Amino acid sequence: MIQEQKIAKRVFVNPAYKDKVTVLKTSAETGGAYSLGELEVAPGGGNPMHTHDAFEETFTAISGVLGVVLHDKKYLLQPGESITVPINAPHHFFNSTNETVTCHVRFTPGHEDFVKGLAISYGLARDGATTKKGVPKSLTHLALLISLTNTKPTGLMGWLFPLFRSLAKKAKAKGIEGALLDKYYYE
């Protein structure tokens, strides 16, 4: 019996965050050295403050002015400018202009599951299964996304991280993660 090879999607759109991600290089394609994506952020778009403990994240503005908050300091990146967010540093990106901003985002080392989490998150947002701010309405889905993307919310939500890790493990064992990947990540 021949097993069907699943092909991962490479473009994801999130109406809640008002952004679009195109995967340029996967972790597998770089031997785990890095993952690289192109991020388009519409006016008013952005994400909430968070940290990662598995990779550093470098933002490089391509067109427009990309806003990045790092350790409570605001940076406005012009085309060609970059900023690297160290591991465990609180940060978020935003677009406060009237034009779409394009940037490259590089994770070092590469993180294959981050893209899987994005695919699920963006798919849930398109299907109306998130709040207007992009937070999944299901705690199980939220836990899976936090786990897959190695994203730890700051503030009160950060204190719930051990609970989210436990919920994600149970959801994976029940096949929920696999079902969401089949729906949103694979062609």
Secondary structure, DSSP 8 states (H G I E B T S, - for coil): -------B--EEEETTTTEEEEEEE-TGGGTTS-EEEEEEE-TT-B---EE-SS-EEEEEEEES-EEEEETTEEEEE-TT-EEEE-TT--EEEE--SSS-EEEEEEEES--HHHHHHHHHHHHHHHTT-B-TTS-BSSHHHHHHHHHHHT-EE-THHHHTHHHHHHHHHHHHHTTHHHHHHHHHTB-
